[in-house]
Amino acid sequence: MRIHRFARPAVIAAAAVTLVAAACGNTSSSSASASGGSNTGGFQGTALNGAGSTFAAPLYQLWSQSFLQKEPDAQINYQAIGSGGGIEQFTSQTVDFGASDVPLQSDEITNLPSSNYIQFPTALGAVVFAYNLQGVDSGLKLDGKTTADIFLGNITKWNDPAITSQNPGVNLPDEPIQVVHRSDESGTTSVWTSWLSAESPEWSSKVGADKAVQWPVGTGGNGNEGVAAGISQTEGAAGYLSYDFAVTAGLGIADIQAPDGSYVAPSIDSISKAGGGLKFPIQSDTNILNSSTKGAYPVASTTYVLVYTDQTDEAKAQTLVDFWTWALTDGQSQTEQINYSPLPSDFATSALKEVSKITVNGTPVSPTSSTG
């Protein structure tokens, strides 16, 4: 089996994940300055609540643990409940930030209580076709139409000619394909079904693309971790999930056919190549699917954070600015440790400009000296 680097020791086991930045570093606590400017007096941060993407949860866990060295009171309580749930909580203003793997759609923007918000990318990742098939290593080759036909229920056996023709020399068994998909409203699902819609007119007309769809076949799992568990526990199972979770679970991962006809495996490099075409402003249809860049993985994705710019709590506003400024600068170097890719440098710079729009009681908030 192909070895994927940087595997984490365990899959996150629950949908609600608490990300804690433990105490160390600064020795004095103070609130953000009234002006919101650079704070050299030892600002230690304050607790923040976030919710949304399970796709991004492992990365936000790593970042929050690392940020303890900057602001030891900046405990990040993040609920990994799926992009749909994150947008709902952001809309209801029950969290300090939301997280989604797809940009806000027009109806979601209409439902927001304020037009003063930002959405910015934090990292690049991939959605993969993962499987559990004894004797078949990672690297099974699949094109988009075949993949769509599996999820449509048109292809039901592993040794179907559509699969064997793309995998000469691979001994594929005469066994049923047990499809596993997300049961919750998910940005990962939106990315996957958007790609399937682009690859298969039948999928586009019968199922379409959204955070939740009516699946023709298969069994549902809650979150990326639920899909990973479902595939791991079922011989002959296959499904879609975040690259990070698939690696952690030790699942087989397919190479996907790119627009130029080549088959591309997900990797730090191939995901990075897919991000080269990103640009601001973020639109409802912004994506990095089927990049024309040679060697780019076709089902790559950007994950986003949502923040209201008009803040009233000084400490929270300062912590939001400090944490996301750090994540978009120093934090980018940690993405590859857990199978994400950093943002292209110019795109990260554009994201930082969005963070700079955060104000507290109308006054702009600058990063403290330790994070700026």
Residue pairs with C-beta under 8 A, 6 or more apart in sequence:
1 137
1 138
1 252
2 137
2 138
2 139
2 253
2 265
4 138
4 247
4 253
4 267
4 339
5 268
5 339
6 247
6 336
6 337
6 338
6 339
7 247
7 248
7 250
7 339
8 58
8 244
8 247
8 248
8 338
9 248
10 248
11 225
11 228
11 229
11 245
11 248
11 249
12 54
12 57
12 58
12 61
12 80
12 225
13 225
14 225
15 54
15 79
15 80
15 81
15 82
15 184
15 222
15 223
15 225
15 226
16 79
16 80
16 81
17 57
17 61
17 78
17 79
17 80
18 77
18 78
19 57
19 60
19 61
19 63
19 64
19 65
19 75
19 76
19 77
19 78
20 64
20 65
20 75
20 76
20 77
21 45
21 64
21 65
21 67
21 68
21 71
21 72
21 73
21 74
21 75
21 76
22 65
22 68
22 72
23 68
23 72
23 73
24 68
24 69
24 72
25 44
25 68
25 69
25 70
25 71
25 72
26 42
26 43
26 44
26 71
26 72
27 42
28 41
28 42
28 44
29 42
29 43
29 44
29 73
30 39
30 41
30 42
30 43
30 44
31 43
31 314
31 315
31 318
32 39
32 43
32 314
32 315
32 317
32 318
32 360
32 365
33 39
33 41
33 314
34 314
34 363
35 363
36 314
36 317
36 318
36 359
36 360
36 363
36 364
36 365
36 366
37 365
37 366
38 366
38 367
38 368
38 369
38 372
39 318
39 368
39 369
40 368
40 369
43 71
43 318
43 322
43 368
44 71
44 72
44 73
44 74
45 67
45 70
45 71
45 72
45 73
45 74
45 315
45 318
45 319
45 322
45 323
46 73
46 74
46 315
46 316
46 318
46 319
47 73
47 74
47 75
47 76
47 77
48 74
48 75
48 76
48 77
48 96
48 97
48 316
48 319
48 320
48 323
49 77
49 78
49 79
49 94
49 95
49 96
50 60
50 76
50 77
50 78
50 79
50 86
50 95
50 96
50 97
50 98
50 99
50 305
51 78
51 79
51 80
51 81
51 85
51 86
51 89
51 90
51 94
51 95
51 98
51 99
52 79
52 80
52 81
52 82
52 83
52 85
52 86
52 87
52 89
52 90
52 98
52 99
52 100
52 187
52 306
53 80
53 82
53 83
53 86
53 99
53 100
53 101
53 187
53 188
53 303
54 80
54 81
54 82
54 186
54 188
54 223
54 224
54 225
54 242
55 83
55 101
55 125
55 127
55 187
55 188
55 224
55 242
55 244
55 301
55 303
56 99
56 101
56 122
56 123
56 125
56 303
57 78
57 80
58 244
58 245
58 338
59 122
59 123
59 244
59 303
59 334
59 335
59 338
59 340
60 76
60 78
60 99
61 78
62 334
62 337
62 338
63 76
63 323
63 326
63 327
63 331
63 334
64 74
64 75
64 76
64 78
64 323
66 331
66 334
67 74
67 76
67 323
67 326
67 327
67 331
68 74
70 322
70 326
70 370
70 371
71 319
71 322
71 323
71 368
71 370
71 371
74 319
74 322
74 323
76 323
78 99
79 85
79 86
79 89
79 95
80 223
81 89
81 184
81 223
82 182
82 184
82 185
82 186
82 187
82 211
82 223
83 99
83 100
83 101
83 102
83 185
83 186
83 187
83 188
83 190
83 211
84 184
84 185
84 186
84 187
84 211
84 212
85 184
85 185
86 95
86 98
86 99
86 100
86 306
87 98
87 100
87 104
87 108
87 306
89 95
89 98
90 97
90 98
90 112
90 306
91 98
91 108
91 111
91 112
91 113
93 113
93 308
96 307
96 316
96 320
97 305
97 306
97 307
97 320
98 305
98 306
99 303
99 304
99 305
99 306
100 119
100 187
100 303
100 304
100 306
101 125
101 186
101 187
101 188
101 190
101 191
101 301
101 302
101 303
101 304
102 187
102 190
102 191
102 211
102 287
102 301
102 304
103 119
103 282
103 283
103 284
103 285
103 286
103 304
104 112
104 119
104 284
104 306
105 284
106 284
109 284
114 308
114 310
116 308
116 309
116 310
117 306
117 307
117 308
117 309
118 306
118 307
118 309
118 354
118 355
118 357
118 358
119 282
119 304
119 305
119 306
119 354
120 282
120 304
120 305
120 324
120 328
120 350
120 351
120 354
120 355
121 278
121 282
121 302
121 303
121 304
121 343
121 347
121 351
122 303
122 304
122 305
122 324
122 327
122 328
122 343
122 351
123 302
123 303
123 332
123 335
123 340
123 341
123 342
123 343
124 271
124 272
124 274
124 275
124 288
124 300
124 301
124 302
124 303
124 335
124 340
124 341
124 342
124 343
125 242
125 243
125 244
125 271
125 300
125 301
125 302
125 303
125 339
125 340
125 341
126 242
126 243
126 266
126 270
126 271
126 274
126 297
126 299
126 300
126 301
127 188
127 191
127 192
127 195
127 240
127 241
127 242
127 243
127 299
127 300
127 301
128 240
128 241
128 242
128 243
128 246
128 253
128 254
128 256
128 266
128 299
129 142
129 147
129 238
129 239
129 240
129 253
129 254
129 256
130 228
130 231
130 238
130 239
130 240
130 241
130 246
130 249
130 251
130 252
130 253
130 254
131 140
131 231
131 237
131 238
131 239
131 251
131 252
131 253
131 254
132 231
132 232
132 234
132 235
132 236
132 237
132 238
132 251
132 252
133 140
133 158
133 172
133 173
133 175
133 235
133 236
133 238
133 252
134 173
134 235
135 171
135 173
136 158
136 170
136 171
136 172
136 252
137 252
138 251
138 252
138 253
138 254
138 265
139 252
139 253
139 254
139 255
139 265
140 163
140 167
140 170
140 252
140 254
140 255
141 166
141 167
141 254
141 255
141 257
141 263
142 163
142 166
142 254
142 255
142 256
142 257
143 166
143 199
143 256
143 257
144 195
144 196
144 198
144 199
144 200
144 256
144 257
144 298
145 162
145 199
145 200
146 155
146 162
146 163
146 166
147 196
147 199
147 254
147 256
148 196
148 199
148 200
148 202
148 203
149 155
149 162
149 200
149 202
150 177
150 179
150 238
151 179
151 181
151 196
151 203
151 207
151 215
151 216
151 217
151 218
152 200
152 202
152 203
152 206
152 207
152 216
152 217
153 179
153 216
153 217
154 202
155 162
155 163
155 177
156 176
156 177
157 174
157 175
157 176
157 177
158 172
158 173
158 174
158 175
158 176
158 177
158 236
159 172
159 173
159 174
159 175
163 172
164 170
164 172
166 257
173 236
175 235
175 236
176 236
177 236
177 237
177 238
178 218
178 219
178 234
178 235
178 236
178 237
178 238
179 215
179 217
179 218
179 219
179 237
179 238
179 239
180 218
180 219
180 220
180 221
180 227
180 230
180 231
180 234
180 237
180 238
180 239
181 189
181 215
181 218
181 219
181 220
181 221
181 227
181 239
181 240
182 188
182 189
182 212
182 220
182 221
182 222
182 223
182 224
182 226
182 227
182 240
183 220
183 221
183 222
183 226
184 212
184 222
184 223
185 211
185 212
186 211
186 212
186 223
187 211
187 301
187 303
188 224
188 240
188 241
188 242
188 301
189 210
189 211
189 212
189 213
189 240
190 209
190 210
190 211
191 287
191 289
191 299
191 301
192 240
192 299
193 203
193 207
193 208
193 209
193 210
193 213
194 209
194 287
194 289
195 289
195 290
195 298
195 299
196 203
196 204
196 207
196 209
197 203
197 204
197 207
197 208
197 209
198 204
198 289
198 290
206 216
207 213
207 214
207 215
207 216
218 239
219 230
220 226
221 227
221 228
221 229
221 230
221 239
224 241
224 242
224 244
224 245
225 245
227 239
227 240
227 241
227 245
228 241
228 245
228 246
228 248
228 249
228 251
229 249
230 237
230 239
231 237
231 238
231 239
231 241
231 249
231 251
232 249
232 250
232 251
243 253
243 266
243 271
243 339
244 338
244 339
244 340
246 253
247 253
247 339
253 265
253 266
255 263
255 264
255 265
256 263
256 264
256 266
256 297
256 298
256 299
257 263
257 264
257 298
258 264
258 290
258 296
258 297
258 298
259 290
259 292
259 298
260 292
260 294
262 294
262 295
264 270
264 295
264 296
264 297
264 298
265 297
266 297
266 299
266 300
267 297
268 336
268 339
268 340
268 341
269 295
270 295
270 296
270 297
270 300
271 297
271 300
271 340
271 341
272 341
272 342
272 344
273 291
273 293
273 294
273 295
273 296
273 297
274 288
274 291
274 293
274 296
274 297
274 298
274 300
275 288
275 300
275 302
275 341
275 343
275 344
275 347
276 291
276 293
276 296
276 344
277 288
277 291
277 292
277 293
278 286
278 288
278 302
278 343
278 344
278 347
279 347
279 350
280 347
280 350
280 354
282 304
286 302
287 301
287 302
288 300
288 301
288 302
289 298
289 299
289 300
289 301
290 298
291 298
291 300
302 343
305 324
307 320
307 324
307 355
307 358
309 357
309 358
309 359
310 359
310 362
311 317
311 320
311 358
311 359
311 360
311 361
311 365
312 360
312 361
313 360
314 360
314 361
317 358
317 359
317 360
317 365
318 360
318 365
318 368
320 355
320 358
320 365
321 355
321 356
321 358
321 365
321 366
321 367
321 371
322 367
322 368
322 370
322 371
323 371
324 355
325 352
325 355
325 367
325 371
325 372
326 367
326 371
328 343
328 348
328 351
328 352
328 355
329 348
329 352
329 371
332 342
332 343
332 348
333 342
335 341
335 342
336 342
342 348
343 351
356 364
356 366
357 364
358 364
358 365
359 365
366 372
